[in-house]
Amino acid sequence: MHIMIIDDEAPIGTMLEKALTRSGDIKVTFFDNPLKALERFRKGEYDGVLLDIMMPQKDGLRVLEAIKAKDPECVVIMMTAYSTLDKVLSSHKIGADHYLLKPFDSLANVEKKVRELVKKRS
């Protein structure tokens, strides 16, 4: 399984990367810049994306649109510490598969949700 993490906060991305790769069967590519992540995103290369909504370089909803345009089947889990109903509804309309609030209640639960959603799509 190959997961892309896009979050402008490097400590969060690094923490998620360590948690997801611990078992050894998940490969993670982390980007702290959504523009660079979109340059590298290729259809079929990633099984899922953990995507922050609020980033200074590019809004996460626009990044979600670009990802879904390139690969509609890719699982995308939105993440944010600044939850608004409008953002949640917008992300689901665009095609987000799930939504996680930061701080995470448990990294094990994040991994479980990633595995569950990717498996469901396979």
Buried (B, 14 or more C-beta within 10 A) or exposed (E): BEBBBBBBBEEBBBBBBEBBBEEEEBBBBBBBBBEEBBEEBEEEEBBBBBBBBBBEEBBBBEBBBBBBEBBEEBBBBBBBEEBEEEBBEBBEEBBBBBBBEBEBEEBEEBBEBBBEBBEEEE
